[in-house]
Amino acid sequence: MAFVAGRLHGSDFERLQQSIAHQFGPNAARAVVDWRDALNEARNLPEPDKLKRVNEFFNRRITFSDVPTVWGKVDYWATPLETLGKGAADCKGYVIAKYFSLKEIGVPMQKLRLTYVRARIGGPASSITQAHMVLTYYPAPDAEPLVLDNLITDIRPASRRSDLTPVFSFNNEGLWATGTGNQPLSAVDRLSQWKDLLIRMKSEGFDEQGK
């Protein structure tokens, strides 16, 4: 998908506006316009600047909350449109929105992974952890990844996020377990929530989102 002159490549921008207005009211449609404009401004920047722009856009615009509060469900993977419409998201909502936004402005999918981690809370000496998700960016296949997190504004190398312990990661190409190298262990289709997310994105007006 690509924003071009008010439209999406393979998708209809007006349909996206109609989708968000239908679900969340006419004022929410403005969020899609702002999203499109932000991505268009970042499209021709170097990749590090694309990461920064997208990370800041969602961290500043979206309010962090848990899934039961936002969606009234135990677990839910929100589409970027739903996250913009609600104006609130859990960690997965931020990561999904950033992932598809960076893909849209030309960051290769192979460099991006949605990464489940155990996040240590309560300080360096704490043994208390909780489940969390971040977006990781690999400049090269064997490079140390950068971490895009809704809880910390700046983008840091993984070595500077000692509070995070990776569990597994995935993108459209497959699913990786920590410490298993660059080859995916399985297809991402094992994640039923991911399949459901792509179906809902297509119904909203996005095409080619799985490529």
Sequence and secondary structure as in RCSB ss.txt:
>XXXX:A:sequence
MAFVAGRLHGSDFERLQQSIAHQFGPNAARAVVDWRDALNEARNLPEPDKLKRVNEFFNRRITFSDVPTVWGKVD
YWATPLETLGKGAADCKGYVIAKYFSLKEIGVPMQKLRLTYVRARIGGPASSITQAHMVLTYYPAPDAEPLVLDN
LITDIRPASRRSDLTPVFSFNNEGLWATGTGNQPLSAVDRLSQWKDLLIRMKSEGFDEQGK
>XXXX:A:secstr
  EETTEETTB HHHHHHHHHHHH GGGHHHHHHHHHHHHHHTTS HHHHHHHHHHHHHHHSEE  HHHHHSSS 
    HHHHHHHTEE HHHHHHHHHHHHHHTT  GGGEEEEEEEEEESSTT  EEEEEEEEEE SSTTS  EEE S
S SS EEGGG TTEEEEEEEETTEEEETTS SS SB GGG HHHHHHHHHHHHHT  STT 
